[in-house]
Amino acid sequence: MKQQVLDTIRIELVVVACQGYNDEVHMQGQLEIYINQKKPYDESSDIIDVENLLNSIEKDGEYKIFSCCCGKPECSGWYKGINVVTNDLEIKWTNENNNENWTFEKTSVLDQLRTVRKEAIFYKNFFRKKDIEYVGVGYDW
C-alpha cells in the first residue's frame, strides 16, 4: 500500500513597524501561510482571517481563511471558503474556489499555531515596555 505524501505548511508571525496618525509608530503582527513553499493567496492584497483559521482547527466546515485586506473575501475572489476536514492525525483543506487540495500533519499545524501565540504575547509585552503599541495578530491574547 502506497503511503500518502503530506503537504507542508508553514505558519509565521511577521511583525512590522507602521506609521500612524501624528507620526506615531506601532508594531503590527500579521500571519503568513506557505503551503509547499508558496502562498496560496495573493500576498499583495490578501490577508489571513486568524479567527476563521483558529475556528477551523476546532470544527470541520467551510471557512474563509483568506480574505481581501479590506475585510471582504469576495473582493479578491474568495467567493467560497476552504473546506476543512480533520481527524486525529491530519487536516485536509480543499479550496472550494478551484478544488485544490492539501493535507497537513495536524500536530505540525497545532505546534506552529502555539508558537505564533507565544511569539505574539512576547512581542506585545516587549513593545508595551517600550511604550509602543502592538496591534494585529495576538492583540487580544
C-alpha positions in Angstrom: 0.0 0.0 0.0 1.4 3.4 -1.0 1.7 5.9 1.8 0.3 9.3 1.2 2.8 12.2 1.0 1.5 15.1 3.1 1.7 18.7 2.1 3.9 21.1 4.0 2.5 24.1 5.8 4.4 26.9 7.4 2.6 29.4 9.6 4.6 32.5 10.5 4.1 35.6 12.5 5.5 38.7 10.8 5.8 41.9 12.8 6.4 45.2 11.0 6.6 48.8 12.1 3.8 51.0 10.8 3.4 54.8 10.9 0.0 56.0 12.1 -1.6 59.4 12.8 0.6 62.2 14.1 3.7 60.2 13.1 3.1 57.7 15.9 4.7 54.3 15.3 3.1 51.0 16.2 4.0 47.4 15.6 1.6 45.2 13.6 1.6 41.4 13.7 0.2 39.5 10.7 0.2 35.9 9.7 1.7 34.4 6.6 1.0 30.9 5.4 3.1 28.9 3.0 1.8 25.6 1.5 4.5 23.6 -0.2 6.7 26.7 -0.1 4.2 29.0 -1.8 1.5 31.3 -0.5 -2.0 30.1 -1.5 -3.3 33.7 -1.6 -2.3 36.9 -3.3 0.3 38.4 -1.0 -0.2 41.9 -2.4 -3.9 42.2 -1.4 -5.0 39.2 0.7 -4.8 38.6 4.4 -5.4 35.6 6.7 -8.5 35.7 8.8 -7.0 34.5 12.0 -10.3 33.9 13.7 -11.5 31.6 10.9 -8.2 29.8 10.8 -8.3 29.1 14.6 -12.0 28.1 14.3 -11.2 25.7 11.5 -8.9 23.7 13.9 -11.8 23.2 16.3 -14.6 22.1 14.0 -14.8 20.8 10.4 -16.6 23.1 7.9 -16.1 25.7 5.3 -14.1 28.7 6.4 -13.0 31.9 4.7 -9.4 31.6 6.0 -8.1 34.0 3.3 -9.7 37.4 2.6 -9.1 40.7 0.9 -7.2 43.2 3.0 -10.4 45.3 3.1 -12.1 42.5 5.1 -14.4 41.2 2.4 -13.2 37.9 1.0 -15.2 38.2 -2.2 -13.4 41.4 -3.1 -10.3 39.4 -4.0 -12.1 36.4 -5.4 -12.6 34.3 -2.3 -16.3 33.6 -3.1 -16.1 30.3 -1.4 -14.1 29.2 1.6 -11.7 26.5 2.4 -13.4 23.2 3.3 -11.7 21.8 6.4 -11.9 18.1 7.5 -9.8 16.9 10.4 -9.0 13.6 12.1 -6.6 12.8 14.9 -3.6 12.8 12.5 -4.4 15.1 9.6 -6.1 18.3 8.5 -7.4 18.4 4.9 -8.1 21.7 3.2 -10.0 22.0 -0.1 -10.1 25.4 -1.7 -13.7 25.4 -2.9 -12.9 28.2 -5.4 -10.5 26.0 -7.5 -10.8 22.5 -5.9 -7.1 22.5 -4.9 -6.5 20.0 -2.0 -3.9 20.0 0.7 -3.4 17.5 3.6 -1.2 18.5 6.6 0.1 16.8 9.6 -2.2 18.0 12.4 0.5 18.1 15.1 2.6 20.4 12.9 -0.2 22.8 12.4 -1.0 22.9 16.1 2.6 23.3 17.1 3.1 26.2 14.7 0.0 27.9 16.0 1.2 27.5 19.6 4.5 29.1 18.5 2.7 32.0 16.9 0.6 32.6 20.0 3.8 32.6 22.2 5.6 35.0 19.8 2.6 37.4 19.7 2.4 37.5 23.5 6.2 38.1 23.7 6.1 41.0 21.2 3.0 42.6 22.8 4.7 42.6 26.2 8.1 43.6 24.8 6.7 46.6 22.9 4.5 47.6 25.8 7.6 48.1 27.9 8.9 50.5 25.2 5.6 52.4 25.1 4.9 51.1 21.6 1.5 49.7 20.7 1.3 46.2 19.3 -1.7 45.5 17.0 -2.9 42.7 14.8 -2.5 39.0 15.3 -2.5 38.2 19.0 -3.5 41.7 20.2 -6.3 40.2 22.3 -4.3 37.2 23.5 
